[in-house]
Structures are given as C-alpha cells and as structure tokens.
Amino acid sequence: MTQKQKIPLSFYRTPSGGEPVRDFIKRLPTEDRKVLGSDLLAAQWKWPVGMPLCRPMGGGLYEIRTTLPSRRIARTLLIYWQQQLVALNAFIKKTTTTPDADLQLARKRQRETEHEKEE
C-alpha cells in the first residue's frame, strides 16, 4: 500500500497581495483557529475527503465544514487545482444555507485562480 502525501494548501491572493482567508483565520479565537486548522490539515492528508468534513458545491468548488468550540459554524470554500488545495473564501455561517454572496465571491476567485494559473 502506498503512503498518502500531504497535498499543499495555498490561500487565494488578491491583486494587492492580501490573503483574505488567512486573515479570517488569524482573527478567530485561538481554540477556533486550532479546530479550523485541524480540519484543513485533515483535508490535505485525506484528499479527496467526503462528508461530513467536505461537501462538493459543484463546478470544482468544495466546502470544508467546521464546528468551532465557540459554538459557531465556519465554512472554508476551496478548489483542488494543479495538485494543490486553494482556499478561496471563509466565513461564519449564520443560516442553514451557504449565503449567495459568499458562494459568488468564491466562484469569482475560482475563475481568477484558474485563469491566472493557465497563463
């Protein structure tokens, strides 16, 4: 049996160099940050991951589902692109459905990432 390798994780970078997902994670309380980081690490080691950790959103977009110790729910939207995971958007979920604005932002960043990597 072959040993699984850890898939690299990168963060979407804005044209000005900011990394909104990394910034979101850094703003979380320490315990929440540890749990979210652990879920991202699990995805890196076990990709492709299924439910309950990771849900496909269609079109190559995936949602990492994290229940935080602060009794909140975080979602990280990412893609698997060119042998790496790219975190596009992250947010605290406040309703039962993924907010359209967050989904559209992730899809916009997905198009930008895929276009940039092709050039």
C-alpha positions as CSV (number, residue, x, y, z in Angstrom):
1,M,0.0,0.0,0.0
2,T,1.3,3.4,-0.9
3,Q,1.8,6.2,1.6
4,K,-0.6,9.2,1.1
5,Q,1.2,12.5,0.7
6,K,0.0,15.8,2.1
7,I,-1.5,18.0,-0.6
8,P,-0.2,21.6,-0.4
9,L,-2.7,24.2,0.7
10,S,-2.4,27.8,-0.6
11,F,-4.5,30.8,0.0
12,Y,-6.2,33.0,-2.6
13,R,-4.2,36.2,-3.0
14,T,-5.8,39.4,-4.1
15,P,-4.1,41.6,-6.8
16,S,-2.8,43.8,-3.9
17,G,-1.3,40.8,-2.2
18,G,-3.8,40.3,0.6
19,E,-4.9,36.8,1.7
20,P,-8.5,37.2,2.9
21,V,-8.9,33.5,4.1
22,R,-5.6,33.6,6.1
23,D,-6.7,36.9,7.6
24,F,-10.1,35.4,8.5
25,I,-8.4,32.5,10.3
26,K,-6.0,34.8,12.1
27,R,-8.9,36.8,13.5
28,L,-10.5,33.8,15.1
29,P,-10.0,33.0,18.8
30,T,-7.1,30.6,19.4
31,E,-9.3,27.5,20.1
32,D,-11.4,28.1,17.0
33,R,-8.3,28.7,14.9
34,K,-6.9,25.3,16.0
35,V,-10.0,23.4,15.1
36,L,-10.4,25.0,11.7
37,G,-6.7,24.4,11.0
38,S,-7.1,20.8,12.0
39,D,-9.9,20.4,9.5
40,L,-7.9,21.9,6.8
41,L,-5.0,19.7,7.6
42,A,-7.2,16.6,7.6
43,A,-8.4,17.6,4.1
44,Q,-4.7,17.9,3.0
45,W,-3.8,14.4,4.2
46,K,-7.0,12.6,3.2
47,W,-8.0,14.3,-0.1
48,P,-10.4,13.6,-1.6
49,V,-12.5,13.9,1.6
50,G,-16.2,13.3,1.8
51,M,-18.9,14.2,4.2
52,P,-19.2,15.2,6.9
53,L,-16.0,17.2,6.6
54,C,-16.1,18.2,3.0
55,R,-19.1,18.8,0.7
56,P,-18.9,19.3,-3.0
57,M,-20.6,22.5,-4.1
58,G,-20.4,21.8,-7.8
59,G,-18.1,23.1,-10.6
60,G,-15.0,22.0,-8.7
61,L,-15.8,24.0,-5.6
62,Y,-15.7,22.3,-2.2
63,E,-16.8,23.4,1.3
64,I,-14.9,22.4,4.4
65,R,-17.4,22.2,7.3
66,T,-16.1,23.2,10.7
67,T,-17.9,23.3,14.0
68,L,-16.0,25.7,16.2
69,P,-15.6,25.4,20.0
70,S,-17.2,28.9,20.3
71,R,-20.4,27.2,19.2
72,R,-20.3,28.8,15.7
73,I,-20.0,27.2,12.3
74,A,-17.3,28.1,9.9
75,R,-17.1,27.3,6.2
76,T,-14.0,27.4,4.0
77,L,-14.6,27.2,0.3
78,L,-11.8,25.8,-1.7
79,I,-10.8,24.2,-5.0
80,Y,-8.4,21.4,-5.9
81,W,-6.3,22.9,-8.7
82,Q,-3.0,21.8,-10.1
83,Q,-2.2,19.3,-7.3
84,Q,-3.0,21.7,-4.5
85,L,-5.9,23.0,-2.5
86,V,-6.6,26.7,-2.8
87,A,-8.7,28.3,-0.1
88,L,-10.8,31.0,-1.7
89,N,-13.2,32.2,0.9
90,A,-14.1,31.6,4.6
91,F,-16.9,32.8,6.8
92,I,-19.0,32.1,9.8
93,K,-22.2,30.5,8.7
94,K,-25.4,32.1,10.2
95,T,-28.1,30.3,8.3
96,T,-28.8,26.8,7.1
97,T,-27.8,27.6,3.5
98,T,-24.5,29.0,2.2
99,P,-25.0,32.7,1.6
100,D,-25.1,33.6,-2.2
101,A,-22.7,36.4,-1.7
102,D,-20.0,34.1,-0.2
103,L,-20.6,31.5,-2.9
104,Q,-20.4,34.0,-5.7
105,L,-17.2,35.5,-4.2
106,A,-15.6,32.0,-4.1
107,R,-16.7,31.3,-7.7
108,K,-15.2,34.7,-8.8
109,R,-11.9,33.9,-7.1
110,Q,-12.0,30.4,-8.6
111,R,-12.2,31.8,-12.1
112,E,-9.4,34.3,-11.3
113,T,-7.2,31.5,-9.9
114,E,-7.8,29.1,-12.7
115,H,-7.3,31.8,-15.3
116,E,-4.1,33.1,-13.6
117,K,-2.6,29.6,-13.4
118,E,-3.2,29.0,-17.2
119,E,-1.2,32.0,-18.3
